[in-house]
Amino acid sequence: MATSEQIIKPIDPEIIPRPNLVGVEIAIRKLANETAKFDGLKLRAEAILKVAAISATPEQCAEAKALQLEVKTLGKAAGLALDSYWQVVKAALDALSQIYTNHEGKAEAIDGPLKTWVQSFEAEETKRAQQEQDRINAENARIVAEKAEAERKQREQEAEEKKKERVAEIKAAQKRGEIGKREAAKLMREVGADAEAAIEQAAADAEIAKNTPPPQVTVKPNIPKQAGVPSRKNYKAELKDPEAIIAAYVRTFAKPVDLERRIFLRKFIMINEQKLGEEARDTKDSKKMAALIPGVRFYED
């Protein structure tokens, strides 16, 4: 027994218009006969074009205009033969487009809010991961700094203890008569210098340790992966001030010339040729238009 998923309801004939395929084939065959007539008309046109327009007679001009009318009339044969069928095809295309849009619209109505929700989660999770990463790295840096400071103090204490021990040894040797006052004084100075050097070295080592933090930890956000649903940012652009782009482009011509930036900005400046054509038709003066707008060829056809 067929399941509900296997049952496909027939499409209402009114929803998708159907062209008369037999009629279309007949119309195409008839039009092919009309199309073949262009070969003869082309030969007649080539014969007229062999005569230079500057030396042609009014009769030859009339012949050319009559041929133009014949060509234009024959050119309309496609519309006469196929327009009625084309309207049906267009209506079918519009109907299919509407069904297509309706289907995708339902998908977008569900996916849109889900997409926004997922993007919010991913943004928050990425933020949390960055905060945790910063916290761990800051904690590691603090531990390194504290360890370096503790080691410095330890080495200073050791240096001080060694100094005291050495001073006691020198005094004992002097008391036993093994060394005199001058020798004892010399040794005392050496002990002081050695202790000072040891303290300075401990401070220098501690500074180096503080300025050499441990390797940075990377915390990745916990964002689940799903095939077909990529997690990525969409980078978009919205034009706010077109004049700013044009002004920046113009500045590249000032000295010093910035050709590289000019080439880059030129990609985003588009000339409206349709508006140029409209202005030319409204003005009806090619010389005036050429004077007003550089870089464009205005002409009569």
SEPARO-186559 format. One record per residue: residue number from 1; residue in one letter; x, y, z of N, C-alpha, C in turn. Coordinates in steps of 0.02 Angstrom, whole numbers. Each point is the difference from the previous one (the first is absolute). Last residue first. Layout:
<recs>
{NUM, "A", {X, Y, Z}, {X, Y, Z}, {X, Y, Z}}
...
</recs>
This chain:
<recs>
{301, "D", {1111, 2912, -1792}, {-6, -64, -37}, {-67, 0, -36}}
{300, "E", {196, 179, 128}, {-68, -12, -24}, {-1, -66, -40}}
{299, "Y", {170, 75, 216}, {-10, 1, -73}, {-73, -13, -16}}
{298, "F", {211, 27, 205}, {-70, 12, -13}, {-9, 7, -76}}
{297, "R", {190, -104, 183}, {-13, 18, -71}, {-75, 6, -9}}
{296, "V", {166, 34, 227}, {-57, -35, -29}, {-8, 23, -73}}
{295, "G", {158, 92, 165}, {12, -72, -1}, {-56, -40, -31}}
{294, "P", {-57, 240, 112}, {60, -25, -35}, {2, -77, 1}}
{293, "I", {-204, 191, 13}, {22, -63, 30}, {60, -27, -38}}
{292, "L", {-96, 212, -59}, {-21, -6, 69}, {30, -61, 35}}
{291, "A", {34, 46, -232}, {32, 53, 38}, {-16, -7, 75}}
{290, "A", {-101, -146, -153}, {72, -15, 2}, {38, 52, 41}}
{289, "M", {-231, 32, -41}, {11, -54, 48}, {74, -16, 7}}
{288, "K", {-64, 158, -162}, {-11, 27, 67}, {14, -53, 53}}
{287, "K", {6, -66, -225}, {57, 44, 16}, {-6, 28, 71}}
{286, "S", {-178, -133, -87}, {60, -40, 16}, {59, 43, 19}}
{285, "D", {-269, 27, 16}, {55, 42, -24}, {65, -34, 20}}
{284, "K", {-230, -57, 76}, {-2, 1, -73}, {53, 47, -29}}
{283, "T", {-92, -60, 236}, {35, 61, -22}, {-2, 8, -75}}
{282, "D", {-96, -195, 104}, {-36, 60, 23}, {32, 64, -27}}
{281, "R", {102, -210, -44}, {-64, 3, -35}, {-39, 63, 20}}
{280, "A", {204, -44, 110}, {14, 14, -71}, {-66, 7, -39}}
{279, "E", {-11, -67, 225}, {19, 70, -4}, {13, 21, -73}}
{278, "E", {-43, -227, 46}, {-60, 39, 12}, {15, 75, -8}}
{277, "G", {180, -151, -13}, {-43, -5, -58}, {-63, 43, 7}}
{276, "L", {144, -15, 184}, {34, 36, -54}, {-44, 0, -63}}
{275, "K", {-68, -130, 182}, {-13, 70, 12}, {32, 44, -53}}
{274, "Q", {44, -230, -7}, {-70, 11, -15}, {-18, 74, 9}}
{273, "E", {214, -78, 61}, {-7, 12, -72}, {-73, 11, -20}}
{272, "N", {146, 28, 229}, {-68, -18, -20}, {-11, 17, -73}}
{271, "I", {231, -67, 148}, {-32, 52, -41}, {-68, -25, -23}}
{270, "M", {159, -65, 227}, {-34, -23, -60}, {-32, 59, -36}}
{269, "I", {193, -70, 201}, {-34, 57, -31}, {-28, -22, -67}}
{268, "F", {140, -134, 146}, {-63, 10, 34}, {-39, 60, -28}}
{267, "K", {221, -72, -73}, {-43, -60, -5}, {-70, 12, 27}}
{266, "R", {181, 160, 16}, {-37, 3, -64}, {-47, -60, -8}}
{265, "L", {158, 25, 184}, {-64, 34, 9}, {-42, 0, -63}}
{264, "F", {220, -97, -9}, {-42, -36, 48}, {-69, 32, 6}}
{263, "I", {163, 105, -132}, {-23, -61, -32}, {-47, -39, 46}}
{262, "R", {105, 189, 90}, {-48, 20, -52}, {-29, -61, -35}}
{261, "R", {174, -28, 157}, {-65, 12, 33}, {-53, 20, -51}}
{260, "E", {218, -30, -82}, {-25, -64, 27}, {-68, 9, 33}}
{259, "L", {120, 190, -80}, {-31, -40, -54}, {-30, -64, 27}}
{258, "D", {66, 243, 94}, {-6, -67, 30}, {-37, -45, -49}}
{257, "V", {153, 247, -3}, {-52, -42, -30}, {1, -70, 32}}
{256, "P", {79, 231, 127}, {27, -54, -42}, {-56, -47, -23}}
{255, "K", {-85, 183, -42}, {69, -21, 12}, {11, -8, 74}}
{254, "A", {-242, -41, -125}, {43, 53, 27}, {70, -27, 12}}
{253, "F", {-182, -137, -70}, {31, 35, -56}, {45, 56, 23}}
{252, "T", {-135, -135, 148}, {57, -40, -25}, {34, 33, -59}}
{251, "R", {-203, 86, 104}, {63, 18, 35}, {60, -39, -24}}
{250, "V", {-221, -49, -79}, {26, 62, -29}, {67, 19, 32}}
{249, "Y", {-119, -183, 90}, {27, -17, -67}, {32, 62, -32}}
{248, "A", {-113, 26, 203}, {62, -35, 12}, {33, -18, -66}}
{247, "A", {-212, 97, -9}, {49, 49, 23}, {68, -33, 11}}
{246, "I", {-182, -139, -54}, {20, 41, -58}, {53, 50, 20}}
{245, "I", {-94, -129, 171}, {40, -42, -44}, {25, 40, -59}}
{244, "A", {-147, 107, 146}, {65, -11, 33}, {46, -43, -43}}
{243, "E", {-227, 40, -63}, {44, 58, -14}, {69, -10, 30}}
{242, "P", {-177, -155, 42}, {34, -10, -65}, {47, 56, -17}}
{241, "D", {-101, -97, 233}, {17, 65, -29}, {38, -10, -65}}
{240, "K", {-97, -187, 118}, {-26, 54, 40}, {10, 68, -33}}
{239, "L", {-14, -284, -56}, {24, 65, -23}, {-34, 55, 40}}
{238, "E", {60, -257, 72}, {-57, 43, -12}, {25, 70, -17}}
{237, "A", {86, -282, 22}, {16, 71, -8}, {-65, 38, -14}}
{236, "K", {97, -254, 120}, {-41, 36, -47}, {21, 73, -3}}
{235, "Y", {67, -269, 90}, {25, 68, -3}, {-37, 38, -55}}
{234, "N", {-45, -225, 164}, {-12, 28, -66}, {21, 74, 1}}
{233, "K", {82, -226, 150}, {-26, 67, -1}, {-10, 22, -73}}
{232, "R", {-14, -260, 101}, {45, 51, -28}, {-35, 68, 2}}
{231, "S", {-39, -276, 34}, {5, 55, 48}, {50, 50, -27}}
{230, "P", {-165, -190, -135}, {66, 25, 20}, {-5, 57, 50}}
{229, "V", {-147, -206, -88}, {-16, 61, 37}, {66, 29, 25}}
{228, "G", {2, -200, -125}, {-53, 36, -34}, {-21, 64, 35}}
{227, "A", {110, -181, 151}, {9, 2, -73}, {-59, 34, -33}}
{226, "Q", {86, 49, 248}, {-54, -35, -33}, {10, 7, -75}}
{225, "K", {129, 41, 264}, {1, 3, -73}, {-58, -41, -27}}
{224, "P", {41, 142, 248}, {-8, -64, -36}, {-1, 10, -75}}
{223, "I", {127, 146, 193}, {-54, 7, -49}, {-6, -65, -39}}
{222, "N", {142, 113, 205}, {-34, -65, -7}, {-61, 7, -44}}
{221, "P", {241, 148, 1}, {-70, -1, 20}, {-32, -68, -13}}
{220, "K", {264, 32, 59}, {-46, 0, -57}, {-73, -1, 24}}
{219, "V", {248, 86, 101}, {-63, -33, 19}, {-48, 5, -58}}
{218, "T", {282, 21, 47}, {-57, 14, -45}, {-60, -41, 23}}
{217, "V", {246, 104, 115}, {-49, -54, -4}, {-57, 22, -46}}
{216, "Q", {272, 80, 12}, {-70, 18, 5}, {-45, -61, -9}}
{215, "P", {256, -4, 105}, {-37, -4, -64}, {-74, 13, 10}}
{214, "P", {149, 113, 185}, {-5, -68, -26}, {-37, 0, -67}}
{213, "P", {138, 222, 67}, {-56, -39, 26}, {-3, -69, -31}}
{212, "T", {183, 193, 38}, {-5, -59, -44}, {-56, -45, 27}}
{211, "N", {67, 201, 111}, {-13, 22, -68}, {-2, -58, -50}}
{210, "K", {47, -39, 231}, {-64, 34, -2}, {-19, 20, -72}}
{209, "A", {213, -96, 41}, {-53, -50, 9}, {-70, 32, -5}}
{208, "I", {189, 141, -4}, {-4, -40, -62}, {-57, -50, 4}}
{207, "E", {49, 121, 193}, {-30, 44, -51}, {-8, -37, -66}}
{206, "A", {114, -109, 175}, {-72, 5, 15}, {-36, 42, -52}}
{205, "D", {234, -16, -11}, {-31, -63, -19}, {-75, 1, 12}}
{204, "A", {126, 185, 74}, {-1, -3, -74}, {-34, -63, -24}}
{203, "A", {36, 25, 232}, {-51, 47, -23}, {-7, -2, -76}}
{202, "A", {170, -127, 98}, {-64, -29, 18}, {-57, 44, -25}}
{201, "Q", {219, 79, -23}, {-13, -54, -47}, {-68, -33, 13}}
{200, "E", {78, 164, 152}, {-17, 30, -65}, {-17, -53, -52}}
{199, "I", {78, -75, 209}, {-66, 31, 7}, {-23, 30, -66}}
{198, "A", {218, -87, 12}, {-48, -55, 3}, {-72, 27, 5}}
{197, "A", {178, 153, 9}, {-6, -27, -67}, {-52, -56, -2}}
{196, "E", {56, 92, 208}, {-37, 49, -40}, {-12, -27, -71}}
{195, "A", {136, -128, 142}, {-70, -2, 23}, {-43, 47, -41}}
{194, "D", {231, 2, -40}, {-29, -63, -23}, {-74, -5, 19}}
{193, "A", {125, 184, 80}, {-10, 4, -73}, {-33, -62, -26}}
{192, "G", {60, 4, 227}, {-54, 47, -13}, {-17, 5, -74}}
{191, "V", {186, -131, 67}, {-63, -33, 21}, {-59, 46, -15}}
{190, "E", {214, 85, -38}, {-17, -49, -51}, {-67, -35, 17}}
{189, "R", {93, 150, 157}, {-25, 37, -59}, {-22, -49, -54}}
{188, "M", {102, -91, 190}, {-67, 26, 17}, {-31, 36, -60}}
{187, "L", {224, -74, -14}, {-48, -56, -7}, {-71, 22, 15}}
{186, "K", {171, 156, 31}, {-6, -16, -71}, {-52, -55, -11}}
{185, "A", {57, 56, 221}, {-40, 54, -31}, {-11, -15, -75}}
{184, "A", {141, -145, 121}, {-70, -9, 22}, {-45, 52, -33}}
{183, "E", {230, 17, -34}, {-26, -57, -37}, {-73, -11, 17}}
{182, "R", {112, 166, 121}, {-6, 19, -70}, {-31, -56, -42}}
{181, "K", {49, -41, 229}, {-57, 46, -9}, {-10, 19, -74}}
{180, "G", {122, -234, 40}, {4, 64, 33}, {-61, 43, -15}}
{179, "I", {23, -280, 21}, {3, 56, -47}, {2, 64, 39}}
{178, "E", {11, -201, 116}, {18, -28, -65}, {4, 55, -53}}
{177, "G", {-60, 3, 245}, {65, 26, -23}, {20, -26, -68}}
{176, "R", {-207, -29, 133}, {50, -52, 11}, {69, 22, -23}}
{175, "K", {-182, 143, -30}, {7, -9, 71}, {53, -52, 16}}
{174, "Q", {-64, 38, -224}, {38, 58, 26}, {15, -9, 74}}
{173, "A", {-137, -159, -103}, {69, -7, -25}, {44, 57, 27}}
{172, "A", {-230, 10, 46}, {31, -55, 39}, {73, -9, -21}}
{171, "K", {-130, 155, -119}, {14, 25, 67}, {34, -54, 43}}
{170, "I", {-73, -60, -215}, {56, 47, -5}, {19, 26, 70}}
{169, "E", {-188, -143, -18}, {61, -37, -13}, {61, 47, -2}}
{168, "A", {-214, 96, 21}, {18, -35, 62}, {65, -38, -9}}
{167, "V", {-93, 101, -189}, {26, 52, 45}, {23, -33, 65}}
{166, "R", {-106, -138, -155}, {67, 17, -23}, {32, 53, 46}}
{165, "E", {-224, -64, 39}, {45, -57, 14}, {72, 18, -19}}
{164, "K", {-168, 155, -52}, {10, -3, 72}, {49, -55, 18}}
{163, "K", {-65, 17, -225}, {41, 58, 19}, {16, -2, 74}}
{162, "K", {-148, -159, -87}, {69, -16, -19}, {47, 57, 20}}
{161, "E", {-228, 36, 33}, {25, -50, 47}, {72, -19, -15}}
{160, "E", {-110, 146, -148}, {12, 33, 63}, {28, -49, 52}}
{159, "A", {-68, -84, -209}, {60, 42, -8}, {19, 34, 66}}
{158, "E", {-199, -123, -8}, {58, -45, -2}, {65, 39, -6}}
{157, "Q", {-200, 119, -12}, {10, -25, 68}, {60, -45, 3}}
{156, "E", {-66, 76, -209}, {27, 56, 39}, {15, -22, 71}}
{155, "R", {-107, -152, -141}, {71, 7, -18}, {32, 58, 37}}
{154, "Q", {-230, -36, 32}, {37, -57, 26}, {74, 7, -15}}
{153, "K", {-149, 159, -90}, {8, 9, 72}, {42, -57, 31}}
{152, "R", {-55, -19, -227}, {45, 57, 11}, {14, 10, 74}}
{151, "E", {-159, -161, -64}, {69, -24, -13}, {50, 56, 11}}
{150, "A", {-227, 54, 15}, {20, -43, 57}, {71, -24, -9}}
{149, "E", {-94, 122, -176}, {12, 44, 58}, {22, -41, 60}}
{148, "A", {-64, -116, -194}, {63, 37, -13}, {18, 44, 60}}
{147, "K", {-205, -113, 6}, {55, -47, 7}, {68, 34, -9}}
{146, "E", {-196, 124, -37}, {8, -14, 71}, {58, -48, 12}}
{145, "A", {-59, 47, -224}, {27, 60, 32}, {13, -12, 75}}
{144, "V", {-104, -172, -124}, {69, 9, -22}, {32, 59, 36}}
{143, "I", {-228, -35, 33}, {39, -52, 34}, {74, 6, -17}}
{142, "R", {-152, 142, -111}, {7, 19, 70}, {42, -51, 38}}
{141, "A", {-54, -47, -224}, {48, 55, 3}, {11, 22, 73}}
{140, "N", {-164, -161, -40}, {67, -28, -11}, {54, 53, 4}}
{139, "E", {-223, 70, 13}, {18, -37, 60}, {69, -30, -7}}
{138, "A", {-93, 107, -187}, {17, 50, 51}, {22, -35, 65}}
{137, "N", {-75, -136, -174}, {64, 30, -18}, {22, 52, 51}}
{136, "I", {-213, -99, 26}, {53, -50, 10}, {68, 30, -14}}
{135, "R", {-189, 135, -43}, {7, -12, 72}, {58, -48, 14}}
{134, "D", {-62, 44, -225}, {34, 58, 30}, {12, -11, 75}}
{133, "Q", {-124, -164, -113}, {68, 0, -25}, {40, 58, 31}}
{132, "E", {-229, -10, 44}, {35, -53, 36}, {73, -3, -20}}
{131, "Q", {-137, 150, -117}, {8, 22, 69}, {38, -52, 42}}
{130, "Q", {-57, -55, -221}, {52, 52, 1}, {13, 25, 71}}
{129, "A", {-176, -153, -34}, {65, -33, -11}, {57, 50, 3}}
{128, "R", {-220, 82, 11}, {18, -35, 62}, {68, -34, -7}}
{127, "K", {-88, 104, -191}, {18, 51, 50}, {22, -34, 65}}
{126, "T", {-84, -136, -169}, {65, 25, -20}, {25, 52, 50}}
{125, "E", {-216, -79, 29}, {47, -53, 16}, {71, 21, -18}}
{124, "E", {-176, 144, -58}, {9, -1, 72}, {51, -52, 21}}
{123, "A", {-57, 13, -228}, {34, 62, 20}, {13, 0, 75}}
{122, "E", {-124, -178, -88}, {70, -5, -20}, {39, 62, 20}}
{121, "F", {-234, -3, 39}, {35, -48, 42}, {74, -2, -16}}
{120, "S", {-134, 132, -137}, {5, 30, 66}, {37, -47, 48}}
{119, "Q", {-49, -79, -215}, {53, 51, -4}, {9, 34, 68}}
{118, "V", {-176, -154, -21}, {65, -35, -2}, {57, 51, -2}}
{117, "W", {-218, 85, -13}, {12, -29, 66}, {68, -33, 3}}
{116, "T", {-73, 83, -207}, {15, 55, 45}, {16, -26, 70}}
{115, "K", {-71, -157, -158}, {66, 26, -18}, {21, 56, 47}}
{114, "L", {-218, -86, 19}, {50, -48, 25}, {71, 25, -13}}
{113, "P", {-181, 127, -86}, {8, 7, 72}, {51, -49, 30}}
{112, "G", {-36, -23, -235}, {23, 67, 18}, {8, 10, 74}}
{111, "D", {-94, -202, -101}, {73, 2, 5}, {25, 69, 24}}
{110, "I", {-233, -39, -39}, {23, -42, 56}, {75, 9, 10}}
{109, "A", {-104, 115, -175}, {-36, 21, 60}, {22, -40, 61}}
{108, "E", {81, -55, -216}, {34, 58, 27}, {-34, 23, 65}}
{107, "A", {-98, -176, -123}, {64, -22, 29}, {35, 58, 34}}
{106, "K", {-197, 46, -114}, {-15, -38, 61}, {64, -24, 33}}
{105, "G", {20, 109, -206}, {-20, 47, 52}, {-16, -35, 65}}
{104, "E", {48, -122, -198}, {60, 25, 32}, {-16, 48, 57}}
{103, "H", {-181, -80, -126}, {33, -56, 34}, {62, 24, 38}}
{102, "N", {-115, 156, -134}, {-41, -18, 57}, {33, -56, 41}}
{101, "T", {98, 65, -204}, {10, 51, 52}, {-39, -17, 63}}
{100, "Y", {-30, -140, -187}, {69, -5, 23}, {12, 48, 58}}
{99, "I", {-203, 15, -112}, {1, -61, 40}, {69, -10, 31}}
{98, "Q", {-22, 177, -150}, {-38, 15, 61}, {0, -61, 47}}
{97, "S", {97, -23, -212}, {41, 44, 41}, {-34, 15, 66}}
{96, "L", {-118, -120, -162}, {52, -42, 30}, {44, 42, 47}}
{95, "A", {-160, 116, -124}, {-33, -43, 49}, {50, -44, 36}}
{94, "D", {76, 135, -177}, {-18, 42, 58}, {-32, -43, 55}}
{93, "L", {48, -105, -204}, {62, 17, 35}, {-14, 41, 62}}
{92, "A", {-179, -49, -142}, {22, -61, 35}, {63, 14, 40}}
{91, "A", {-77, 172, -135}, {-45, -9, 56}, {18, -62, 40}}
{90, "K", {119, 40, -196}, {18, 49, 51}, {-45, -7, 61}}
{89, "V", {-50, -132, -187}, {63, -23, 31}, {21, 48, 56}}
{88, "V", {-184, 61, -127}, {-18, -58, 41}, {62, -25, 36}}
{87, "Q", {31, 174, -151}, {-37, 24, 58}, {-20, -57, 46}}
{86, "W", {101, -49, -207}, {48, 26, 47}, {-34, 25, 63}}
{85, "Y", {-128, -71, -184}, {27, -57, 36}, {49, 23, 54}}
{84, "S", {-90, 163, -139}, {-56, -30, 37}, {25, -60, 41}}
{83, "D", {155, 111, -145}, {-18, 38, 60}, {-56, -33, 41}}
{82, "L", {103, -72, -221}, {16, -33, 64}, {-25, 37, 62}}
{81, "A", {-32, 68, -239}, {-6, -73, 1}, {6, -30, 70}}
{80, "L", {23, 236, -42}, {-67, -20, -22}, {-9, -76, 7}}
{79, "G", {213, 92, 46}, {-48, 18, 51}, {-70, -23, -18}}
{78, "A", {169, -32, -158}, {13, -42, 58}, {-51, 14, 55}}
{77, "A", {5, 132, -198}, {-34, -64, -10}, {10, -46, 61}}
{76, "K", {94, 225, -45}, {-55, -6, 48}, {-35, -68, -5}}
{75, "G", {176, 66, -150}, {28, -11, 67}, {-54, -9, 52}}
{74, "L", {-53, 59, -224}, {16, -71, 5}, {28, -16, 70}}
{73, "T", {-44, 223, -47}, {-63, -36, 0}, {12, -75, 8}}
{72, "K", {187, 141, -24}, {-31, 9, 65}, {-66, -38, 5}}
{71, "V", {111, -1, -208}, {39, -38, 49}, {-32, 6, 69}}
{70, "E", {-92, 127, -174}, {-13, -72, -12}, {37, -42, 52}}
{69, "L", {36, 230, 0}, {-68, -15, 22}, {-15, -73, -7}}
{68, "Q", {206, 76, -83}, {-2, 4, 73}, {-69, -19, 27}}
{67, "L", {25, 22, -231}, {29, -63, 23}, {2, -2, 76}}
{66, "A", {-69, 198, -101}, {-51, -52, -11}, {25, -68, 24}}
{65, "K", {151, 178, 6}, {-51, 8, 52}, {-56, -52, -8}}
{64, "A", {169, 8, -164}, {28, -23, 63}, {-52, 5, 56}}
{63, "E", {-57, 84, -212}, {4, -73, -3}, {26, -28, 66}}
{62, "A", {-2, 231, -29}, {-68, -25, 10}, {-1, -76, -1}}
{61, "C", {203, 104, -48}, {-16, 9, 72}, {-70, -26, 14}}
{60, "Q", {69, 2, -223}, {35, -53, 37}, {-13, 6, 75}}
{59, "E", {-86, 167, -138}, {-34, -62, -14}, {32, -58, 38}}
{58, "P", {100, 215, 6}, {-60, -4, 42}, {-39, -65, -11}}
{57, "T", {260, -15, -50}, {-56, 41, -25}, {-58, -5, 48}}
{56, "A", {281, -23, 51}, {-62, -35, -18}, {-54, 49, -22}}
{55, "S", {234, 36, 87}, {-12, 5, -73}, {-64, -34, -22}}
{54, "I", {75, 4, 229}, {11, 69, -21}, {-14, 10, -75}}
{53, "A", {-7, -217, 109}, {-59, 41, 16}, {7, 71, -27}}
{52, "A", {117, -214, -115}, {14, 47, 53}, {-60, 46, 11}}
{51, "V", {-17, -253, -91}, {1, 69, -25}, {12, 47, 59}}
{50, "K", {-23, -228, 43}, {59, 6, -44}, {7, 71, -28}}
{49, "L", {-189, -76, 130}, {57, 26, 39}, {64, 6, -41}}
{48, "I", {-201, -98, -92}, {-9, 72, 12}, {60, 30, 34}}
{47, "A", {-1, -232, -31}, {4, 33, -66}, {-8, 75, 8}}
{46, "E", {-29, -136, 189}, {71, 4, -18}, {9, 35, -67}}
{45, "A", {-221, -44, 74}, {32, 53, 40}, {73, 8, -18}}
{44, "R", {-119, -176, -101}, {-24, 65, -26}, {32, 58, 38}}
{43, "L", {44, -217, 79}, {33, 11, -65}, {-21, 67, -30}}
{42, "K", {-107, -68, 197}, {70, 19, 13}, {37, 13, -65}}
{41, "L", {-220, -83, -9}, {1, 71, 19}, {71, 24, 13}}
{40, "G", {-35, -229, -44}, {-10, 41, -60}, {2, 74, 15}}
{39, "D", {17, -147, 183}, {58, -10, -45}, {-6, 43, -62}}
{38, "F", {-177, -15, 161}, {52, 49, 15}, {60, -7, -46}}
{37, "K", {-190, -150, 7}, {-6, 56, -47}, {53, 53, 12}}
{36, "A", {-35, -196, 140}, {40, -14, -60}, {-1, 58, -49}}
{35, "T", {-136, 0, 196}, {70, 15, 15}, {44, -9, -61}}
{34, "E", {-229, -63, -9}, {8, 73, -1}, {73, 19, 11}}
{33, "N", {-55, -225, 18}, {-8, 21, -70}, {9, 75, -7}}
{32, "A", {0, -90, 215}, {61, -19, -34}, {-3, 20, -74}}
{31, "L", {-192, 23, 136}, {48, 54, 10}, {66, -15, -35}}
{30, "K", {-167, -165, 1}, {-20, 57, -42}, {50, 57, 5}}
{29, "R", {33, -184, 141}, {12, -19, -70}, {-18, 57, -48}}
{28, "I", {-48, 27, 228}, {73, 1, -11}, {16, -17, -71}}
{27, "A", {-225, -16, 70}, {22, 70, -4}, {74, 6, -14}}
{26, "I", {-90, -214, 39}, {-24, 26, -65}, {24, 72, -9}}
{25, "E", {45, -99, 206}, {41, -32, -53}, {-21, 26, -68}}
{24, "V", {-127, 69, 187}, {67, 30, 1}, {43, -28, -56}}
{23, "G", {-215, -92, 35}, {-3, 66, -30}, {68, 33, -3}}
{22, "V", {-15, -202, 113}, {-11, -12, -72}, {-2, 67, -36}}
{21, "L", {16, 5, 234}, {63, -20, -31}, {-8, -13, -75}}
{20, "N", {-126, 157, 180}, {-22, -48, -51}, {62, -20, -40}}
{19, "P", {14, 83, 263}, {-2, 22, -70}, {-24, -56, -46}}
{18, "R", {-61, 49, 265}, {34, -47, -44}, {-4, 23, -72}}
{17, "P", {-13, 101, 277}, {-25, 2, -69}, {41, -46, -44}}
{16, "I", {-39, -14, 267}, {55, 2, -49}, {-30, 0, -70}}
{15, "I", {-155, 13, 175}, {59, 27, 34}, {57, 8, -49}}
{14, "E", {-213, -97, -57}, {-2, 73, 1}, {63, 30, 30}}
{13, "P", {-39, -238, -7}, {18, 28, -66}, {0, 76, -1}}
{12, "D", {53, -150, 220}, {-58, 32, -31}, {21, 31, -67}}
{11, "I", {127, -212, 107}, {2, 73, -1}, {-61, 26, -37}}
{10, "P", {17, -238, 146}, {7, 30, -67}, {-3, 76, 4}}
{9, "K", {94, -150, 206}, {-62, 26, -27}, {11, 29, -69}}
{8, "I", {129, -200, 132}, {12, 66, -29}, {-64, 24, -32}}
{7, "I", {94, -196, 186}, {-58, 24, -37}, {13, 71, -23}}
{6, "Q", {152, -122, 141}, {3, -25, -68}, {-58, 26, -43}}
{5, "E", {22, 47, 236}, {55, 33, -36}, {3, -21, -73}}
{4, "S", {-156, -98, 150}, {-20, 68, -16}, {54, 37, -39}}
{3, "T", {-4, -263, -31}, {1, 44, 58}, {-20, 70, -22}}
{2, "A", {-75, -244, -112}, {42, 59, -7}, {-5, 43, 63}}
{1, "M", {-23, -273, -14}, {-42, 60, 0}, {44, 62, 0}}
</recs>
